[in-house]
Amino acid sequence: MIDRVTMSIPCLAGAALVMAAGAVTPSLAADRGPVVEAPAGAARGTVRNGIRVFKGLPYARPPVGEARWKPPVPLAAWQGVRDARAFGPACVQPRSRPGSIYAEDYPAMSEDCLTLNVWAPEQAKDAPVFVWIHGGSLVTGSGSEAMYDGAKLAKEGMIVVSINYRLGVLGYLAHPGLSAESLNHVSGNYGLLDQIEALKWVRANIGAFGGDPANVTIAGESAGALSVMYLMASPAARGLFAKAIAQSAYMITTPELRETRFGVESAEAAGAALAQKLGAPDVAALRAIDAEKLVNEAPKTGYLPWGTIDGRILPRQLVDTFDRGEQAPVPLIAGFNSGEIRSLRFLLPPQPGNAADYETKARAGYGELADAFLKFYPADTLDESMLAATRDAMYGWTAERLVRKQAALGVPAYLYLFDHGYPAAVELGLHAFHASELPYVFGTADRTPPRWPKVPNYSADLKLSKAMRGYWASFARSATPKAAGQPDWTTFAHGKAYMYFAAAPQFATALLPGHYELHEQVVCRRRAAGDVAWNWNVGVASPPLPAQASECR
């Protein structure tokens, strides 16, 4: 989730290292619980209602000390039986933002956090595998969050895996000194490399849990969906998954390693500027900074974590990769929520004082496209128009672009809109807010964060959750989303079809006609001009529209 910020708790690095090394307690052999013998080692978990659960399984060596800001290294098989009954620590991240509905408190945080969790039906054999990548702006979050409990999804016949990956400055810092250390002369993308390493662990080990390593679906929401796109674009991830689900993805302008493009500072320059502000003259000094201090101070300097276009892990901008058809040719579900920005108002530009001012600024920014913009986002509904314009420019445009590009490769691609509201959310002005589909997908309405608008236990909500779990699990199994007693979900290629999730799933066609074309034209012109980012500059914040380019006709 894009705006979740959590409370950082200091860790005991020595104890964490012991956990990562797979130490076995003397009494463990006498304990009850299912034991899985995997290539990585034996692990003892728990079982409840027919679902075996294994928590805190390490998939790489701890990225601590000199290993900070280096690619993950595979972990040697541990000896004995690992206790896998408790989650590993969350990756180090900033303190919580007061009042955020997304805020979580974690029992422990550590740099030694590269673990994953598995939910597996007791009798699973060659079951589809669903790998969940949490959101949080690449800054916060954890695979251990209660809302991501995989038990009910596993009940649908899947193996569910949730992962941790390095976050914030620890996961995405690029810096000239780090590039100099690298054999490939690149830096950044460490969190993405962690995700790739976790997928390699799944490929090597999931068979022992009853999963089919050839039938892995990667899925994520918000920054997790951004990560899904990164994985689809990365040659290093090719072959590690067979399907993808991107919930509220955003195909934003991404910093390039050494070049300032589209008005975005290079990743190395941003890293060097951060180091200077932190008083660190070199990489050694950066590595000497306490992890908790580092993740809390970096955002104060204006540093933001993104993937890095380095020519290797991410060869080029996502828009270019998908335009060229170089992404993974896998079946895809992509969609967004109608109220995305209601809980993310910090993404909005300042609201003009009146309708006339709004229209003046929109015309200045959108030029000959202003009539189309104002038709979709009129001045007489100012607040709603601003919410919708930012939503469509980021999430709606991305979702439709993804299914269009996958359909062009000849693979099944499915679009959805989540527009379900419920009393507690509506009362707060948060109808179908960002991430509000998650408790329905996971069946965890009773396990949301403390300030989350309480999801009701109404029969209609339970049926909607059951339907969404059915669609997601069916897609993971066969690339065809179906749910018992629910409408067929047709691919986008058949008449621009999509699934509309409101009080109940409804089949529909032609989502928001003309909206995608408007935003695609704006993005295309900005890409052709090369000097302005195509996201974050929406509506009244839009700079003057670049002139028409031949490639944008």
N, C-alpha and C positions, 0 to 999 in steps of 0.2 A: 504494500500500500504506500502511496507516494508521500504521505505526510506523517507517517508514524515515526516518532522519536521516543527513545526509551531511556530508562534510568540506568546509568552505568554503575557497575559494582566492581570494586577492585578485586583481582583474582590472586591466587597463590600459584605462581607459575610452576613451582616445583611439583605441587600436587597435580596440576594439570598435565605436566609431562608424564608423571607416573600413570595417569589415566590413559593418555595417548599411547603409552608403551604397552598397554594391555596387561598390566599386573593382575594376578589372580589372587583373590583372598583365600586363606586356608580353609575357610568354612564353605566356600562356594560349591564344592563338589557334593556336599550334602543337601544343598538347597534344591527346591523343586522349581520346575519351569521347563519349557521346551528348550532343547539344545539343537542348534543348527551347526553342522560341520561344513563350513565354506572354505574355499581356497584361501581366504584372508585369515582364517582361524575359526575355532569353535566359539559360539556365543550362546549364552543362556538368557532367554527373555521371559515374557509373561504370556499368558493366554486368557482371553475373556470372550465369552459368547462365540467361540469358534474362530477367533482372530488371534494369531500369534503376533506379539509386538516385540521388536528388538530396537533399543534406543542407544544413541550415543556411540555408534560404530564408527571408528576412525577410518577415513579413506585416503589419508595422506599424512606425511610427517608434519609435526607442528611447525608452522611458519614463524618461528621466533628467533630472536638473536640475529645472527647473520643471515638467516633464512627469511627475515622480513623483506618484503618486496623482491622475492624470487619466485619463479614458478613452483608449483607444488611438486613434491617428490613422492612417488608411491611408497606406501608403508609396507615393510616386510611383514610376512605372516606372523601373528602373535602365537605364543605358546600357551598351552592350557586352555581353560574355558573362560572367556571374557564375560564379566557381568554386564549385561545389556538391558538392565531394568530401569535405568535412569537416563534422562537426556544429558548430553554433553552441554558445556557452557555455550551461551550465545557468543557470537563474535563481538569484539569490543565496538561500542557505538556510543553516540552522544546521549546526554541526559534527556529526559522526556520534555516535550513542550507542554506547559501547563494547559489543561483543559482539552487536549486533543482527544477525539473519540478513538483514535488509533493507538494511544499510548499503552505500552505493556511494561511490566516490571519482570525482570528475569532473575532467578535465584543466583546466577553466576554469569560472569562474562570473562572472556580470556582471548588472547591471541591464539592460543591453542584451541581452536574451535572447529576444525575441519572434520565434522562428523555428519552422519546421516542416520535416519530412522526408517524402520521397515514395519509395515503392517501386512500380514500375509494370512489368508484363509488356511485353516489347518490342513485341508486336503488339496491345497493348490498344486497343480501340475501343468506346466507350460502355460501359466496364466499371463495375460497381458500385464505390463508394468507401467505404472503411472508415476513419473518423477516430478515432484512439485518444487518449484523455485519461488521462494517467498518474495514479496515486494518490500518497499520501504525506501524508494529513491536511491537505491544502491548505498544507502547510509545506515539503515536500521532494519530490524526484523530478525527472525530466526525460524528455522524449520520446526522448532519445538513449540511454537505457539499453540495454545489449546484449540483455537479455531481451525487449525490445520490438522487436527487429529484425523488419521486416515481410516479409522475403524469402519465407519459406515460406507465409505467408498470401497473398501476392501470387501465388504459384504456383497458388493455387486460383482464379485468374482475377479478382482484385480489385486495385484501386489502394489501397494502404495509406498512410495519412498519420498521423504522430505529431506532436504539438505541444508547445511550451512555453507556459506562462502564468505570470504573476506569482504569487508564493507568499507565505505568511505575512503579516506586517505590511505588506509592500510591495504585496501583492495584495488585501488585504481590510480595511484600516484604514478605519473611519468616524470622523469627527471633526467637531464643529460648524464649525470653520474651513474644512474641506474642503467641507462642505455649502454654506457661504456663498459659496464660489467657483463653485459649480455653477449653471448656468442653470436646472436642475431642482431645486435646493436639496436634493440628496441626495449621499451619499458611500458609499464601500465598493464591493464587487462588482467591483473592477478586474480581478481574475483571471478572473472570469466574463465580463466584457466582452472580455477578451483572447480567450477561447475563441470568443465570438461573432464577433469580428473575423477570427479564423483561419477560421471557417466561411464567412465572406463571401469571403475570399481563395480558398478552395477552390471556391466557386460560380463565381467569376470566372475561375479559372485551370486547374482540373483537367481541363477538356476538352483542353488542349494536351498533357497526359500520357496521354490515352486514356480518361479517366474520364467518367462521366455525372453532371453536376452536379445532375440531378434524382433521382438514386438514391444518396444519401449516408446512411450509417449512422453514428451517433455511438455510441461504445462506451467504457467505462471500468470500472475496478475500484476499490473502496473510495472514496477521495475523488474518484476519477475517475467512479465511479458516482453519487456525490452530485452531481457536476457534471452528469452526464447528467440527473438529476432536475431540477436547477436550469434546465437548458436546455429541458427539456420544459415547465417552468412559466413560462418567461420569454417575454412577448410579443415581445421584441426578437430572439429566436432563431427565431420562427415562420417556417416555410417554408425554413429553411436545412438541414433534414435530413428524411429520409423514414422512417427506422427508428431504433431505439435498442436497445442492449444494456447492462444494468446488472448488473455482477458484484459481489456483496457490497456493495450499497448500504445506506445507513442514513438513514431519514427522520426526522431528529432535530428537536427544537425549535430554531428559528432566531431569533437576536436581531432585534428590530425597531429601526428607525432611531432613534426618539426616545422610545419607550415601553417601560417594563419590563413584560413579560408572561410568564406561565407561569414565574415565578421567575427569569427570565433578564434580566440588565441590558441596557439599550438599547445598541445598537452605538455611538452617539455618546458615551454616558457611558463605555463601556469604552475608547474611543479617547482621550477626554480624560484618563481616569485613567492610561492608559499614558504619555501625553505628560508628565503631571505627574511620574510616577516617573522618567522619563528626563531631567527637568529642562528640558523644551522648553516655553516659554511660549506658542508659537504655531506655525502651520504652517510658517512660514519657518524656525524653529529645527529643526523636525522634518526638513525637507528638507536641512538642513545637516549632519545626522548621517550619518556614513559608513554605507553600506548594510550592510556586513558586521557592523559593531557593532550596527546596528539589529536585524537578524534574530537575532543571538545574544543580545541583551539583552532583547528583547520577551518571549520565553517565560519568562524568569526572573521577570518581574513578574506572571505568571499570565495574560498575554494569550494568547487563542486565536483563530485566524482562522476565521471562518464567513462564509457569505453573509449579506446584510442584507435584511430585509423593508423595502423602501423605497417600495412602492406603484407602482413603475415597472418596474425590471428584474426584481424579484421582488415581485409585487403582494401576496401573502399567504403564510401558512404553507403549506408543501408539502402537509400533510395536508388543508388546506382547499381548495387548488387541485385536488387529485385527487378530493376528495369532490364538488366542484362540477362536475367534468368539464371544467375549463378548461385542462387540460394538452394538449400536442400530441397529436392523435389518430393516433398512429403505431404500427405493429406493434412488439412489444417481446419481448425475451428478458430474463428476470430470474432470478437464483438466488443461492445462497450455498453455503458449504462446511461440512461437518459439524464440523470442528475449528477454526472461526474464532478462538475465544478462546484456543486452546492456545498461540499465539504472541503473544497480546495480553493476557496476564494482568494487566497494569496496569489493565485495564478492570474487573476484578473488585473487589467490596468485600472487606474483611478477612473471612477465613473464621472462622466461629464455632468455639469450642473443641470442641464435640461436637454430636451429632445433636439432642439435646433443645434446645439453645440455638438451633440452626438452625430447628427447627420453631417455637419460640416467636417468633422474629423474623419468620418468614414469616407466621405467623398475625396478628401485630400489623400487618404491612404490607398484607396482602391481604384481611383481613376475611372476608366471606362467600365470597370467591373462593379462600380459602386451601386448601380441600380439593382444588380443581381444580389449584392450583399444586403442592401437595405430591404429588399423583398423578403429575404429569408430571416433577417434580423432587424426588424423595423424599430424606428426611434420611439414609437408610442408605447412600446413595452420594454423600456430601457434595460431594466435589471435582467429580465428573462432573456432578452436578446444578447446581452453580454455573456450570460452564462452559456447560452446555446452556441454562440460564435466560437468561444474558446473550446468548448467541448468538441464541436465538429472539426475545428482546425487541428486539434491534437488527436483525439481518440476516435472520432467517427471517420475522419479521413484515413487514418492509419488502418483501422479495421477493414474498411472496404478496399483499400489499396492492397492489403495482404491477400484477401480472397481473390481479387482480380488477378494478381500476379501469380498466385498458385494455380488458378484456373487456366492461365495462359500456358502453364507447363503441362497441362493435361491431367492434373491430379485433383481429387475431390477437395473442395474448399467450401466451408459452411460459415455463414454470417449470422450473427444474432444481435438483438437489442434487448437489454434488461431494463424493464420499465415497471418493476414491481415496487409498490410502496406499502407501508404498513403504519399504523397509528403513531407509534413512538417516533418514527423517523419523520413522518409528515408534520407532526407537531413542532419539530425543530427546523422545519423548512429543508429537510434532507431527503425528499422523495428520490428513491433509486440512486443514492449517493455513491461515490467512488468506493468500490470494494464491497458494496452491500450485497452482491450476489454470492460472496464467499460462504457464508453460513448455509446457504441453500445448496451450493455445489458440494460442500463437505458434510452436510447434515449435522451441523454443529451450532444450531441456534442457541443452545444453552451454554456455549463456551466462547462467547465473544468477549472482547476486551471490556474492562470495567465501565468505561464511559460510552460504549457503543449503544445506540438506541436499541432497546430490548426487542428482540424478534418474538412475535407472538406464537403461541402454541396452537393456533387455529388450524382446523383441518385443511383449509385451502393452502396454508403455508406449508404444512407437512406434505401435501400432495405435490406442490410445486417443487419442493426440495427433492422428493422421491423422483420426480420426472427429470430434473436436471442431473441428478446422479445417474439415472438410467441412460440419458443421452451421452453424458461424458464417458461412462464405462463402455457403452456400446461402441462409441467411436474408438476408444482405446483398443477394444477387442478386434474390430473389423473395419474401421475407417468409415463406418456408416452409423451415424447417431440415431438410435431408436429408443423409445421408452414405451413401456407397456401402457396401452390405452390412450396414448398421446398422438398428436398429428405427426405424419412423416416430415422429416426435415430434409428438404431437397437442396442439392448443391446450388451455390450462387450462380453457376453457369447456366442453370435452367431458369431463365426469366428473372434474373436478379433476386432470387429467392432468399428469404431469411426467416429465422425463428424469432417471434416476438414473445418474450417472457414477461407477462404482466400478472394478472390474477391466476392465469393458467397459460401454458404454452399455446401459441397460435401461429399457424403458418401464414406468411404474408410475402408480398413482392414489392420491389422498388422502394427501398428505405430512403426517405428524405430525398426525393428526386431533385437533381440539379446541385445539391449541396457538395457532393464529392467533386463534381466537375469544377465548381468554383474554386475550391481549395486546392485542387490539383493544378489549376491554371496559375494560381498565385505562387505555389511552390515551384512550379516549373520556371516561371519568370525569375524568381529569386535565385534559383540554381544557375540559370543561364547568366545572370548578372555577376554572380560569384562573390558579392561583397556584403550580403546580408543573410542572416539565419532565416530559415523558413518557418521556424516555430518561435513561440513566445512573442511574436509581433503580430498580434491579432486585433482586429476591430479598430478601436480608437487609438491603439498603440502602433498601428501599422505604419511603417515608413512609406514614402511614395512608391507606388507600384512600378517596377522596372518596365521598360518598353517591351512590346511583344517581340518574342524571339522565334526564329524559324522552327526550332524544335518543339515549340509550344503550341503550334497551330493544330 
